[in-house]
Amino acid sequence: MAEVLLFHHAQGLTPGIHAFANDLRVAGHIVHTPDLFDGRIFASIDEGMAHINETGFDAMRERGARVADELPAELVYAGFSFGVLPAQKLAQTRAGARGALLFYSCLPISGEWAFGPWPDGVPVQIHGMDNDPVFAGEGDIDNAREIVAKADDAELFLYPGDQHYFADSSLPSYDAEATLLLTRRVLDFLARI
């Protein structure tokens, strides 16, 4: 059994995020799903990003990081798109991390915006669609490939398609087949750590 801190994407803590977390719970894992938007759910990524920009990216990322202060150190950090910001920061900088699950986004591990190299002994899975204009088109896929090349236990899984939020069953971008495979891979990952 693993304990997971799962951060939502820019549209908020949607029913689809709850459903994904519940799938992990049914498999016997403890899953925390903090609501960084205080109950707000946005109809589009653009609306959610406008809210994040109003609050400030750094402030929102730090709000997510502070959630971990109330939890044990031995967590798997998971994030969907925007939620990757606090998840990846915690996985790379908080002592005791047991692993990371990064969905639709991936931050660099070198350069000005990086939290530093990927830490030894922290396994990571990264999931995205091969033609997603954000994941594949804005450089996240390259960041993921760098982690896979440099970390001792890292996997990148690409799914055919062009949707960004493909594993959120409450959104039109949902891809049931890709999500089934993603969920199986995530459960295998959690079972081995």
Secondary structure, DSSP 8 states (H G I E B T S, - for coil): --EEEEE-BTTBS-HHHHHHHHHHHHTT-EEE---TTTT---SSHHHHHHHHHHH-HHHHHHHHHHHGGGS-S--EEEEEGGGHHHHHHHHHHSTT--EEEEES----SSSTT---S--TT--EEEEEETT-TTTTTSSHHHHHHHHHHHSSSEEEEEESS--SSTT-TTSTT--HHHHHHHHHHHHHHHHH-
